[in-house]
Amino acid sequence: LSREQIEKILDEKGIAPRTGEPANDAELYRAGLVILDAVRQLGHPRPRIQMEKRESANGTVEVRYAINDGPKITVGRIAFKGNAGLTEKELRSAMKEIAPGGWFAGLRGKNVFTEETFENDRARLLDYYQSHGYPDARIGWAATLEYGESLRRWLPWPRRERNLRQAVTIPVEAGRFYRFSEMRVGEELRAQARSQNMNAALSG
């Protein structure tokens, strides 16, 4: 992240430190957390940040954030553990935030695991289950495991590289499968429908 990008992110969150204002340690700490979260969203799950404060004789404070991105580790595969009920292909297709197998996933940031992206996909998975006959489905918190992956690079010269990737395992419990076998309409509802149809005909 460039300095300009960091300043823009903090400004959008409304916590950008302003010169000439009283120093607020809580706000400065929050700014550091926002910076860490922005780095994680770029595929660096273990960033570190250190805030350094230096007070001058004229009563002003200089604040410096020392940021260490840590290794870039993106998602390589997703698996589901438990009684899934549906196929893994179906469940992966329901995930929109974390989709390492999608087109240009790396360029679109779809191969990065964060708490926020998983929570969004978790809600999508629950909706998918409920719309496919599993109203009691449960989805637990995902576990991540790092593994090495060997890749062949051709530029600027042919070589093999070993990169760290993440394997994401999502615990699921589909529960009972339900389907409609018969629908019955009560007489009260029938009468109400007839009344509405009659009113519509008269108004027309």
N, C-alpha and C positions, 0 to 999 in steps of 0.2 A: 504494500500500500504506500502510495506517495503521500507527502505531507498534505497536498491539496485534497486528496481523497479522504484522508482522515479528518481534515477540517470540515469537509462537506458532510461526512457522516455524523460528526458531533453536532454540527449546526442543524441537521435535519431532526436529530433527537432532542434539540433544545438544551443541550448541556455543554456547548462549546465554551471553554474558559475565555473570559473577556479581560483585556488589559484595562487597568484603571478601576476594577471592581475589587471588593474585599475577597481575599482568598477563602475558599470554602473547601475544606478537606474532603467532605462527603461527596461534593460534586466532582472534585478532581478524581476521587476513587471510582465513581460511577463512569466517568469518561474513560478510565483505563479498562473497565469491564466491557464497555461498548467497543473499544478498539480490539480487544481480545476476541469478541464475538465476530467482528468483521473479518478477522484473520482466519478464524475457524471456518467461516463460510467459503473461503477460498481453498479449502482442502488441507488445512494445517490443524489437526486436532489437538496438538500439544504446544500451543504458543505460550510464551512467558512475557511478562511485562514488569518493569521495575520503575517506580516513580521516584525521581530525585528532586528534592526541593532545596533551593539555596536562597537564603535571606540576605539582602544587602543592607548597608548602613542607612539608606534613606527610607527604609520601611517597605520596600517592594520585595516580591518573591518571584524567583525564576523557577519554573517547573519544567523538568525534562523527562520524557517517557522513553526508556530504553526497551525496545521491542525485539524479541527473538521469535521468529516465526516457527521454528522447529521444522521437522521434516514434513514434506507434502505427502499425504497418504489419502488416496481416494478409494472409493468403494469398487471392488472388483466383482463381487457376487453377493446375491441375496438368497437366503433359504428360509423356509418356514418349518417350525418344529411343533409337533403336537398333532391333534386331530383337526386337520385343515378342512376337510369336507369338500373343498374346491381344489382345482389343480394349481400348482405353483405358477404356471403360465398365466392363468386368470388373475391370480392375486398380484403378480408383478405388474400386469397391465393396468391394475387399478391404482398403482402408485405413480404419482406424477412428479413429486419432488425429488425422490431418490430413484433414478432409473438409469443405472450404468450401461444398460444394453441399448438405450435409445439412440436416435440419430444425433450425432455431434454432442453427446452427453457431456464431454469434457468442456467444450466451449460454452455450453449452456448452464454449467454448474449443476448438472443432474447426477453427478457421481460423487457428491459430497454428503457425508452424514453429519447432521447436527441435531440437537434436541428439537429445535423448531421445525426443521424439515421432516423429521420422523413423526412428530406430533400431527402435522398436517396430513401426512400419508396414513397415519394410524386412523384418523377420522374418515378418510376416504375408504379404507379397508372395511371399517365397521359399516359404513353406508352400503358398500358393495355386498357384504354378507347379508344385511337386512333386506336388500332388494332382491336377493336370490334365495330367499326362504330360510334364512338362519337369523331370526330375531334375537336369539340369546347368545350370539357369538361374543367371544372375549379375546382381546389382543393384549398381550403383555408388553413390557418394555424390551426393546431390541438389545441384543448383546453383540459387541464387535470384537473381532479377533484379527490381529495383523498377520500377514503372511508375505513371503517373498515371491515375486513374479519376475521371470526372466523375459526381457524384451530385446528384440533385435533392431538396432538403429542403423540407418544407412548413411546419414549425413552427420558431420562432414566426411566421415569414413565408416565403413562397415564395422560394427562392433556389437557386443551384447552387454546389456545393462540389467541390473537386478534392482527392481523397485519394490518398495513396501506398499501393500494394498490392504484393504479392509474387507473381511467377510462379515456380513451382517446376518444374524439369525434372529428371526421374529417368532416368539411363542404365540400360538393361536389355539383356540378351542372353539370349534364351529358350533357345538351344541346340537340340539335336535333340528331336523329339517321339517319344515311345515309347507303344505300346499293346500290350496282351496279344493275341496271335493264337491261342495255344494253350497249355493248361496240361497237363502230364503229371505223374502221380503215380507215384513209384517203388514197386517191390514191397515194399521194406523199410518204407516209410511205410504202405502198404496193410495189411501184416501187423500193424503197430503199432496202426493204427486198429481192425482187427478184434479184436485182443486187448483194447483198451480197451472196445470195445462189449460184448464177452463178459463182462468183469469187471463192467461196469455192470449187465448183465442178471442176473448171479448175485447181486450185492449187493442188487438190487431185489427 
